[in-house]
Amino acid sequence: MEIYETEEQQVDAIKSYWNKNGNMIIAGIVLGLSGFVGFNFYKDAQLETELATSDAYQTLVESIEKKPEGFIAAGEKFITDNKDSSYAGLTALSLAKKSASHQDWPQVEKYLTTAIESSKDEGIKAIATLRLARVQIQLDKVDAALTTLSAPLPQSFKSSIEEVKGDAYLLQDKKDLARISYQDAIAATAGAASQSLQMKLDDLAENIVLK
């Protein structure tokens, strides 16, 4: 599995995969089901709906550049109309990113919550969860951020989870817990910790010594 350096690269990779293969995957599922008893329960109309959703998502993505002023309204409508689709979580992430560019943090919090609740993809859920915790810290909702991070997430996100926990504990002046979280974050990177993460731990250690 290719390792991506940032959450944004992970999101872009998932979007790209679905844009290129979404229709193929849906068609493959239907063809695979055709050999089983009970295939009649899977109506042609359902396939048409899935393919239409994929096309609608592609159109929505293209509208970000063509009609950026109407993207928020179009994105919200898409989520409402396709809340059970795999594309709903991706759309909510895009809406959160758009709102973040305007520093509308309450809206970002809302869209990230939607992404977590609507997505069936564990990677998207994890990315949205981490971003939600960071936004909650930005909004001075530190306890809420720690609660958000208590959700079960893939092991591959452990380093990022522990780093954000450390940031939250530090704001609560719980330096011992912050230090443990930063150490756990570094340990989870298998020796490839970012410079900023190492600096957080070093600065914390310095402040403790000075006191």
C-alpha positions in Angstrom: 0.0 0.0 0.0 1.4 3.4 -1.0 2.1 5.7 2.0 0.8 9.2 1.7 2.6 12.0 3.5 -0.5 14.1 4.3 -4.2 13.6 5.1 -5.0 15.7 2.0 -3.1 13.3 -0.2 -5.0 10.4 1.3 -8.3 12.2 0.6 -7.3 13.1 -3.0 -6.2 9.5 -3.6 -9.6 8.1 -2.4 -11.4 10.7 -4.5 -9.3 9.8 -7.6 -9.9 6.1 -7.1 -13.6 6.5 -6.9 -13.7 8.9 -9.8 -11.8 6.4 -12.0 -13.3 3.2 -10.7 -16.6 4.0 -9.0 -18.8 2.9 -11.9 -16.7 -0.2 -12.6 -16.9 -1.3 -9.0 -20.6 -0.9 -8.9 -21.0 -2.8 -12.2 -18.7 -5.5 -11.0 -20.7 -6.0 -7.8 -23.9 -6.4 -9.9 -22.2 -8.9 -12.3 -20.8 -10.9 -9.3 -24.3 -11.1 -7.8 -25.8 -12.3 -11.0 -24.6 -15.9 -10.3 -26.3 -16.2 -6.9 -29.9 -17.1 -6.1 -31.9 -14.1 -5.1 -30.3 -11.8 -7.7 -33.8 -10.6 -8.6 -33.8 -8.7 -5.3 -31.1 -6.5 -6.8 -33.2 -4.5 -9.2 -31.9 -2.9 -12.3 -33.2 0.4 -10.9 -30.7 0.1 -8.0 -27.8 -0.2 -10.4 -29.1 2.8 -12.3 -29.3 4.8 -9.1 -25.7 3.9 -8.1 -24.4 4.9 -11.5 -26.4 8.1 -11.5 -25.0 8.9 -8.0 -21.4 8.4 -9.3 -22.1 10.7 -12.3 -23.7 13.3 -10.0 -20.7 13.3 -7.7 -18.3 13.8 -10.7 -20.4 16.7 -11.8 -20.3 18.2 -8.3 -16.5 17.9 -8.2 -16.2 19.7 -11.5 -18.5 22.4 -10.2 -16.0 23.4 -7.5 -13.9 25.2 -10.1 -16.6 26.1 -12.6 -19.2 27.5 -10.1 -17.4 27.9 -6.7 -20.1 30.3 -5.4 -22.8 27.6 -5.6 -20.7 24.7 -4.3 -21.8 24.8 -0.7 -25.5 24.7 -1.6 -24.9 22.0 -4.3 -22.8 19.9 -1.9 -25.4 20.0 0.9 -28.2 19.0 -1.5 -26.0 16.1 -2.8 -25.5 14.8 0.7 -29.2 15.1 1.5 -30.1 13.3 -1.7 -27.4 10.6 -1.4 -26.8 10.2 2.4 -26.4 6.4 2.0 -23.9 6.7 -0.7 -20.1 6.3 -0.3 -19.8 9.7 -2.0 -21.6 11.5 0.9 -18.5 11.4 3.2 -16.2 12.7 0.5 -18.6 15.5 -0.3 -18.8 16.5 3.4 -15.0 16.6 3.6 -14.9 18.9 0.6 -17.5 21.2 2.2 -15.5 21.3 5.4 -12.4 22.3 3.4 -14.3 25.0 1.6 -15.6 26.4 5.0 -12.1 26.2 6.5 -10.8 28.5 3.8 -13.2 31.1 5.1 -12.3 30.2 8.8 -16.0 29.3 9.4 -15.1 26.8 12.1 -18.6 26.0 13.3 -19.5 25.0 9.8 -16.3 23.0 9.4 -17.3 21.2 12.6 -20.8 20.4 11.2 -19.5 19.1 7.9 -16.8 16.9 9.5 -19.4 15.4 11.8 -21.5 14.7 8.7 -18.5 13.0 7.0 -17.9 10.8 10.0 -21.6 9.8 10.3 -22.2 9.3 6.6 -19.0 7.6 5.3 -18.6 3.9 5.1 -14.9 4.2 4.4 -12.7 3.8 7.5 -10.0 6.0 6.1 -12.4 8.9 5.4 -13.9 8.5 8.9 -10.4 8.6 10.5 -9.3 11.7 8.5 -12.6 13.4 9.3 -12.3 12.5 13.0 -8.8 13.9 13.3 -9.8 17.1 11.6 -12.9 17.4 13.8 -10.7 17.1 16.9 -8.4 19.8 15.7 -11.3 22.1 14.9 -12.8 21.5 18.3 -9.5 22.5 19.9 -9.6 25.6 17.7 -13.1 26.3 19.1 -11.8 25.7 22.7 -13.8 22.5 23.0 -10.9 20.5 24.4 -13.0 17.9 26.2 -15.1 17.4 23.1 -11.9 16.9 21.1 -10.7 14.2 23.4 -14.0 12.5 23.3 -13.9 12.6 19.5 -10.4 11.0 19.5 -11.7 8.2 21.8 -13.5 6.6 18.8 -11.9 3.4 17.4 -9.7 4.3 14.4 -7.3 2.3 12.2 -3.9 1.7 13.7 -2.2 3.5 10.9 -3.6 6.8 12.3 -2.3 6.2 15.8 0.6 8.7 15.5 -1.7 11.5 14.4 -4.3 10.7 17.1 -1.7 10.8 19.9 -0.3 14.0 18.6 -3.7 15.7 18.6 -4.3 14.3 22.1 -1.1 15.8 23.3 -2.1 19.2 21.9 -5.4 18.9 23.8 -3.8 17.8 27.1 -1.3 20.7 26.8 -4.1 23.2 26.6 -5.6 21.6 29.7 -2.2 22.1 31.4 -1.9 18.3 31.8 1.7 18.2 30.8 2.4 14.6 31.9 -0.4 13.3 29.8 0.7 15.6 26.9 4.3 14.2 27.2 3.0 10.6 27.1 0.9 11.3 24.1 3.7 12.9 22.2 6.0 10.0 23.0 3.4 7.5 21.9 3.0 9.5 18.7 6.7 9.4 18.0 6.8 5.7 18.8 4.0 5.0 16.3 6.0 6.6 13.5 8.6 3.9 13.7 11.5 6.4 13.8 10.1 8.8 11.1 8.6 11.4 13.4 8.0 14.8 11.9 10.2 17.7 13.0 7.2 19.6 14.4 6.2 16.6 16.5 9.7 16.2 17.9 9.8 19.9 18.7 6.6 19.7 20.7 8.0 17.0 22.9 11.4 18.8 23.2 9.7 22.1 24.1 7.5 20.4 26.7 10.5 18.8 28.3 12.4 22.1 28.4 9.5 23.9 30.1 9.2 21.2 32.7 13.0 21.4 33.4 12.8 25.2 33.7 10.1 25.0 36.2 
